[in-house]
Amino acid sequence: LIEYAYTLLPLFFFPQKMIHSLFLINGSSDIFLEKHWKSVVSRSVCDYFFEAQEKAADVENVPPVIPTPHHYLISIYREKMFFVAVVQSEVTPLFVIEFLHRVADTFQDYFGECSETCLKDNVVIVYELLEEMLDNGFPLATESNILKELIKPPTILRSVVNSLTGSSNMGETLPSGQLSNIPWRRAAVKYTNNEAYFDVIEEVDAIIDKS
């Protein structure tokens, strides 16, 4: 019984990661960005994705979940790019798909667009965002306001200051939103007046006789 308990111990205290790696693939089927958590997964795993892509009649018809002998490939298609997540164990596909959409939305919010050129130009911030959004394979900080307190959005002035001072876009304090039960609301917020404003729009549908 003790030996059996020790075999189950890693399953409870060291669960398998939800997302092992992330590959970004452009319209030419080139992997232009990859991110790995803890260990590196070979790019050859994407060959299964390329095979499914060739069989699909259209880019949007590529199966979102592709099983392989040792992994599962879960992907979305956004802005003429594929976001391909590599998963080693069975997880809820919609959970991974929602996270991938959140990653694409975050890039759009930070850079104004989510394109291959833009991501390459801001590759340092891209890796910083992925590092904060996923911790050991599990989603951590996915709210935009929290991420913007952790990693400052890029601006021309901030880029010039960082190049002169050697500083980075990383925030110096812990975001207050992480200490709140509501992710999008800061912790310990107090207002002098508790007021709520509503716009009331009334519509009346009627049939009026000409006479």
C-alpha positions, 0 to 999 in steps of 0.5 A: 500500500505504501509503494502504491501511495508513492506511485500516486504522489507525483500525480497529485503534487506534480500534475502534468502541464496543460500546455507544453509548447506554443508554435506560431505558424504563418501562411507559408507554413513557416514557424516564426515563433515558438515558446516552450515551458520547462522542456523543449518540444521538437519542431517536428511535432508540427509535421502532423499539423502540416499534413492536416493542413495539406488535406484541408480544403481551406485554412479554416477547415484545419481540424482544431484538435490533431492527435499524435502518438505522444501529443495533442495539437490544438490550434486556432486561426487568427490574422492569417496565422496559426496558434498551435498549442502542444499538449501532452495529456488529455485536456478540455480542448475548448479550454486551450482554444479559449486561452489561445484566443486570449493570447491573440486578443492580448497581442492585438490590445498591446500592439494594435495589430496581431501580425507576423511583422508586428510580433517579430518587431516586439518579440521581447514583449511577446515572450514576456507576455507569454511568460506571465500568461502561462505558469508551468503550462497553466493560465495565470494572468490573462486579464489585460489590465493586470498584464499592463501593470506587469508589462508596460505597453510599448511606446516610442518614448518608452523604447527610447528611454529603455534604450538609454537607461537600460531599463525594461517594460516590466513593472516594479510592483505587483498588480493590485488586480491580482489581489482582488477577487474580481480580476478586472477590478483593483483591490481595496477601491473606495469611492466617496459617492456610491452612484450608478448612472443608467441610460434609459431608452424607451421604444414604442411600437404602434399602428396608427389609423390614417383616419 
